Amino acid sequence: MSQFSWEVIDASGRKKKGEIEAESERSARQALKRQGYIVRKIELLSKQSQQATREQAGALSSSDITLFLQQLATLTAAGMPLTEALESVAEGMDKKRSRRAVHDVRQQVVEGVSLARAMRSIGLDDIICNMVEAGEETGQLEAVAARLSELLDKRQQMKQELLSAILYPTIILSFGILVMIILLTFVVPQIVAVFERTGGELPTLTVIVISVSEFLRAHGLALILALAASALAVHMALRKESIRELRDNNLLRIPGIASMLAKIETARYTRTLGMLLGGGVPTLAAMHIANQSFASVPFRRLGEQAREAMREGGSLAESLKQGHVVPHLAVRLISVGEQSGKLDQMLLRIADQFDQETSRNLKRLLTIVEPALMLVMAIMVGMMAMAILMPIVEMNTMVH
């Protein structure tokens, strides 16, 4: 992949500049045309420029970007010049790499480069850069920065809630499995030696536990290697879009999970699109950028189809309805927003509502999963204890 600089004219006739990564100049040109731009110039960046861009990319974490935008909005709203505001923000960064990235943005602005292009050079994504560009052109940079920080903050909150919903049960389950493995590989063999010396017939449950213990001791390493190889194979396979699409289509057929995934994806898309439209980004360009927020392949394909329909004069609500994956409530509200001329506000309202519903559903799920996992662990440990104690009780009975 190579890095190209570009100069285009958007749907409203404004000039725009930026950088894009593509396999060839032709691919870069086609990608820009799909965004609704008229391409004026595309140039291959020098290797030094490409290397600098790659080194700067990822210098700011999600929390750093949110803090950067919050402080920038506050300082510019207070009347501080942009270069001074950037200097102040840079000095407030804790990490040296983040501080250097913001200083680089400031230096480019001092040299006459637009803030949006300077931010693009350090690897910030298109959503942020396009909204900042619109804010610069309309003179509402502080308002745009504030809205962007709100968008990123809500994204981070939802990410944390999803992580919590997955992490806690995973820790409990992993701990339970680890305890069982320790018992089966270290404790059970010692008890087996005692049973062998005493002789006698062992209960069925004890025989099963001993068989599992012997299997783990004999083939444990091979089993671990097989699991690791399987995980690596799945990871490599998921790099292919066709495999990801198959996975996502199957997930969207599972009751409960399908509904939650649809709300998460719809909220992410509508919030991004609403922010972009409210920030003054042209509709087709905004839809192209918002499509990148989809994690699910079927949703991303639907977003691309909706954008093509909008290019031909169609309705966003009707286009999204065709895919049968976007919740009906969202489709109806988008239709109302289109008819009332307040689409950006309606999109943000949809995102807020679905985020709240997802948060409530995740909390409900945790209240069910936690006791269920504890019960499963109790049953597993209880069966292990019975398998060990039953022969001991029988031996005591025989002695007496």
N, C-alpha and C positions, 0 to 999 in steps of 0.2 A: 504494500500500500504506500502511496506517495501523498505528499501534502501539496495542495494547490491554493494559491490566492485567487480571489474572484472579485469581479465588479459587475453588479447587476442593476436592473431597474425593476421595482416591484409593481404590484397591480395599481397602486395609486400614483405611479410615475416618479417615485423617489429613488435616488441612487443609494446603493448599499455596497459595502465592502466586507470581506471576511475571508476565512480559510476553510477548506474542506479536505477530508482525507478520502481518497478514492484510488482504484486500481489503475486508472488511466484518465487522461484529459477528457476523453469522450464520456466515461462513466461520471466524472465530476459534472460535466455539462448537462447530462441527462438528469442527474440528481437535482440540480438547480432548477431545471425546467419543470420537473415534477412539483416543485414548490411554488410554481406560478411565476417565476422570475424570467425576465428577458436578459439573457447573458450578454454582457458587453465585452468582458475580457477574462481569460483564465490563464494563469501562469504557474509553472512548476516552481515551487520554492527551492532554494538552495539547500544542500545537505546540512549546512550549518544552521539554517533557519528551522529545518525540520527537527534537528536534534534539540535545539533550544525549546521548541514547542513541546516535544515529548518529555523533556526534563521538567518543564514547568507544570505539565498536566498532572493533576492529582495532588498538587502542592497544598491545596486547601481541602480540608475534610468537610463533610456536610455541616457539622456544627460551626466550623470556621466560616463557611460561606454565609450561613444564617447570621452569625455575629457581625460579619463584614457588612452585610446589607442593612442590618438594624442600625449599626453605628453610622453608616453612611447616610441613611435616611434621617436620623436624628440631627447630625451635624449640618447637612445641607439645608434641612428645614429651619435650622437656627440661623441661617444666613452665612455660614462659613464657606469660603471658596472651595471648589472641588479638590484642587491640589492639596490645600491645607487639610481638608477633611480626610483625604487618602493618607496623608502623612500621619495624622492622628490615629487613624484606624490601624495602620501598619505598626506603630509603636505599641499599640494595645494587644497585639498578637503574642501569644505565649511561645509558640514554636518558631524557631529560627527560619525554617523553610517557608512557613506561611508568611512571616514578616517580609522575607525576601521577595515573595511572589507579589505582595501588595505594593512593595516599594517599586517593583518592576512596572506594575500597572500605573503608578503615579508618574514614573519617569516617562513612560510613553505618552501620557496625557500632557505632561509639560512640553513634550516635543511636538504636540499638535495632533496626536492620534486620538480618535474618539474613545470614550470610556468603554463602549461596547466592544470595539475591536481590541482594545488593550486587554479586556477581560477574556475575550475569546483566545487570545494568545497564550494565556496561562491555563487553558484547558477547561474553562467553565462551559457548561452545556448550552445548547441553542436556546432553550427556554429562557434562561437568565439573560443571555446576550441580546436576544431579539427584543425582550421587554425593556431592557436598559436602553437599547437603541431607539425604541419608540418613545421612551421617556425623555431622552435627550432631544429628540426632534420636536416634541410637543411642549418642552419646558416643564415637565412634571417628573423630573428624575427622583425627587425625594418621595413622592407618592408611589411611584413604581417600585422603588427600593423597599418601601414599607410593605407593599403587597407581596413582593417576592419573598421577603423574610417570613411573612405570614404563611405563604405557600410551603416553603421549605420546613418551617416549624411544624405545620400540620402533618406533612409527610413523615417527618422524624417521629412524631408522636405515634402515628399509625404503625410505623415500622417497629417501634419499641413495644407496642401492644401485641403485635403479631409475634415478635421475638419472645416475649414473656409467655404467650400462649403455647409456644412450641418448646421453649427452653426448660421450663419447670417440669413438665411431664417427662421430657427426655432425660433429665438428670435423675429423676426418681426411678425410671425404668432401667437406666444404665447402672445405677447403684444396685438395684435388685438383681440384675443379671450378673454383676460382678460378685455379689455375695454368693449367689448360687454356684458360680464357677469355682470360687474358693472352696466352698463346702464339698463340691463334687470331686475336685482334684487333690485336695489336701486332707480334709477331715474324713470323708467316707473311706478312702483306702486304709486309714489307720484302724477304723472300726471293723472293716472287712477282715483284717488280719485276726482280730479277736474272735469274730464269728467262725472263721476257718478252724481255729484251734479247738473251739467247743464242739464243732460239728452240728448236725441237725439240719432240718429243712427250714429254709428262710421263707418269710411271707412274700407274696407276689410283688407287692409294692417295693419291698427292700431289694428284690432281685432286679426290678426295673431300674431303680436308682443306681445299683452297683454296675449294671450294664452301661448306663449313660456315663458313669464315672470312668469306667475302663475305656470307653470309646473316646472320651475327651483326652484322657492321658495318652492314648495311642495316636490319635489323629488331630489333636488340638492345634498344633502348629500348621498342619495342612489346611485345617478349617479356617484359621485366621487368614492365611495367605489367599485362600479361595474367596473369602469375603472381601478382602482388600482388592483383589483383582476384579471382582464383580463390581465393586463400587467405582473403581477406575474406569471400567468398561462402560458403565452407565453414564459417568461424567463425560467421557469422550463422545458417546453416542448423542448426548443432549446438546452437543455443539452443532449438530445438524438440525436445521429448521424443520425438516420433515418429521424427525423424531420428536422434537418439542411439540409440534402441532398434534401429533398422535397422542402424546401425553396429555396435553391441554384439552383435547376433544374428549378423552376418556374421563378426565376430572369433571368436565362440564356435564357428564351424564350421571354423576353421583348425587342423589338427593341430599340437600343440606349443604354439602360442600359447593355444589354448583351455584346455589343462591348466594352464598357468602363470597365466592370468587367473583361473581358477576357484579356484586355491589362494590367490592374493592376496586376492580378494574374500572367500573363506570365512574366511581368517585374520583379516582386518580385522573382519568381523562377529562371529566367535566370541570374539575378544579383548574387543571392546566389550561384548557381551552378558554374557560371563563376569564382567567387572569390575563391571558394573551389578548383576547378580544377587548377586555376592559382597558388594557394598556395601550391600545391603538394599533396592534399588529394586524395586518390585512387577514381576512378570513381564511383564504386558502393556505397562506403561509402558516397561520396559527394552527390550522388543522394538521398540517404536515408535522409540525413540531409536537403537537399534543399526541399524535399517534405514537411517538417515540416513548411516551410514558406508559404505554401498554406493556405488561410483562407477558401476557397471553397471546400466542400467535393467532388464534381465531379472532380475537378482538382487534388485533393490529390489522389483519386483513379486512375486517369490517370497516375500520376507520379509514383505510385507504380507499375502499369502495365508496364510502360516504363522501370523501373529499372529491372523488371523480364526479359523483352525482351533483355535488354543489357547484363544481366547475361548469357543469352543463345546465345549471339553473334549477336543480332539484332542491328538495327539502332535507335538512339534516335529520329531523325526526323520522321522516319516512324511510330514509336510507338506513338509519340505525335499526329501525323496526324489522327490516328485511332479514337481518342476521339471526333473529330469534334468541339472542343471548343477552341483550341489554334489557334490564327490568322494564316492565310496561309503564310503571310510574315515571321513570326517567324519560321515556319516549313521550309520554303525555305532557310532562312539564316542559320539555324542550320545544314541543309544538306550540305550547302557550307562549313561551319566550319568543319564538320566531314571529308569532302573530302580533305580539304586543310591542315588538322592537326592543325588548329588554333581555335578549338571549344571554348576554354575559352574566347578568345578575341571577337569572334562573339557573344557569349552569353551576354557579357557586352555591346556590341554595340546595341543589340536588346533591352536590358533593358533601356539604355539611350534614344533610340528612342521612346519607348513606354511611358516612364516617361514624356518626353517632350510633346507627343501627349495628354496624360492624363491631364497634366497641362493646355494645351491650351483649351481642351474641358471643363474642370472645370470652367475656366475663362469665356468661352462663355456661359456656363449654368448659371453662376451667373448673367451675363448681361441680360439674359432673365427672370430668376426667380425673381430678385429684383423688376423690374417694374411691373411684373405680380402680385406679392403679394401686392404691394402698390395699384394697381388697385382694387384688390379684397377687400382690407380693405376699400378703398374709397367707393366702392359700398355698402358694409355692413353698414358703418356709414351713408352713404347717405340715404339708405332705412330706417334706424332707425330714422333719422332726419325727413324724409317725414312722417313716421307713427305718429310722435309726432306733427308735424306742421300742417298736413292736417286738423285734427279736430279743431285746434285753428283758422285756416283760415276760416273754415266753420262757426264757432261760430261768428266770427267777421262779416262775410257776413250777417248772420241772424240778428244780432243786428242792422246793418245799413239798 
